[in-house]
Amino acid sequence: MQISVNGIEYVEKASIDEKYVIVRADRAGVFAGELVSREGDVVVLRNARRAWYWEGAASLSQLAMEGTKSPDKCKFPCPVSVITLFGVIEIINVTPAARASIESVPVWEVSE
């Protein structure tokens, strides 16, 4: 079901697949977030963080299965509410433990 309020479309939460994934896009990098949709190589994520740099996992596969052993050394900026990624070349399902680890990484930001 979908409704419009003040020109904004809202979708019933129960109708959205909230599977948490890691996505590698050809030119945009790596993101972790809730999979909203996928059509070909175009993916929409919600509550997504860019994995700009990570430590404590040898690969994205290990990050997706186990999370990071060094959350304070990772550089994951703040989450964005929705992002559309083009040229997606890899989607990896994330375990609940790895999701908790990824979400525990402090927000990386440029200090003044």
Secondary structure, DSSP 8 states (H G I E B T S, - for coil): -EEEETTEEEE-GGGS---EEEEEETTTEEEEEEEEEEETTEEEEEEEEE--B--S-SSHHHHHHH--S-GGG-BB---EEEEEESSEEEEEE--HHHHHHHHHS-B-----
